[in-house]
């Protein structure tokens, strides 16, 4: 497998050095693996910190900046960051208003963020936590107890980040993040396996002409494997799986997310089918975002995330944001 790297052992460090060179608004500590907005801590603002294994870019480092995360902690590829990283990030962004940890529901992430919270609290930093568990495909997987955290992580980071930017207290920012997670559901599909730098070959076997329905962002198995389906058939399956779990109550935010190797030409076509299914089901769409945001290295495929959004959540979604991966309203 050909990969644009030096050696597998330095992939994350090399990427962080390149990120630092591209985005001077960020402070990137390559040695300690912490990405922080350069103006942190921001007086009077809750600091949002998230993180996880590398390989899901732009999640999470690409969402550090005004209106989203104050810091992110990248682990090795598909490996949780360590508690010291998270505690260091919390100290870097705490203005005295407290820090909100946004944690995807993977066992390593949950355990390490819990340990980091204890370390930070020992230093006098007030910590709250939002656990993201939006995936409807499976209840337990290779990495989780309960549902996996996937595309809704972007919604939580953006909307809670906007609440923090308004100067809301920690308990309110936490409540907004929890509301977004509770109102969000996701479903993903893999058309190919991903390849980790260390392994250099596909992480699982997916024969030509087949797809995996309900895949996780690390290549975890989904609900079932089927012969290849059309874009419209996949949209029917994914959206209906979400709506069966979360009956529509009003307008939704829509994220049509690429898994890393699916071009925008295909993603926009898939979005057209997702919108068709939502119309047929009588679901109003308030906003739509299409692109590669929560990826799985070079996996071909896509995921759909829907978030039930009231007027307040929509207002926070529309609020200004300036990060490497999301920018509007500035």
ZITANOR-V939461 format. One line per field, one symbol per residue. ss: DSSP state (~ for helix, > for strand, _ for the rest). psi: psi as a letter, one per 30 degrees, with the letter a starting at -180 (. if undefined). burial: + if it has 9 or more other ideal C-beta (glycine too) atoms within 8 Angstrom, else -. A space follows every 10 residues. Layout:
BEGIN
ss: ???
psi: ???
burial: ???
END
This chain:
BEGIN
ss: _______~~~ ~~~~~~~~~~ ~~___>>>>_ ___>>>>___ ______>>>> >>>>______ ~~~>>>__>_ >>>>>>>___ __~~~~~~~~ ~~~_____>> >>>>__~~~~ ~~~~~~~~~~ ~~____>>>> >>__>_____ __________ _~~~~~~~~~ ~~~~~____~ ~~~~~~~~~~ ~~_>>>>>>> ____>_____ _>_______> >>>_______ ___>>>>___ ~~~~~~~~~~ ~~~~~_____ _>>>>>>>_> ___~~~~~~~ ~~~~~~~~~~ ____>>>>>> >_______>_ >>>>>>>>__ ~~~~~~~~__ >>>___>>__
psi: kkkildlefg eeeeeeeeee ffiffkjjje efhkkkkfgk kkkfkkkkka laklfgkfkf ffgkakgbkf lkjkalkgkk lleeeeeeee effkgfflkk kjkkikeeee eeeeeeeeee efggkkklkk kkifkfelel affljaklkc ffeeeeeeee eeeeffglle eeeeeeeeee efgkklklkk fllljkeeeg lkfljjlkgl ljkgllfggk lbelkllkll eeeeeeeeee eefeeikkfa llkkjjkkge gkleeeeeee eeeeeeeeee ggkkkelkkk ajejlicgkk allkkkkjja eeeeeeeflk kjlefkklg.
burial: ----+----+ ++-++++-++ -----+-+++ --+++++--+ ++--++++++ ++++++++++ ++++++++++ +++++-+-++ +-++++++++ +++++-++++ ++++++-+++ +++-+++-++ +---+-++++ ++++++++-- +-++--++++ ++++++++++ +++++--+-+ -+++-+++++ +-++++++++ +++++++--+ -++--+---+ ++++++++++ ++-------- +--+++++++ +++--+-+-- ++++++++++ ++---+++++ +-++++++-- +-+-+-++++ -++++++-++ +++++++++- --++-++-++ ++++-+----
END
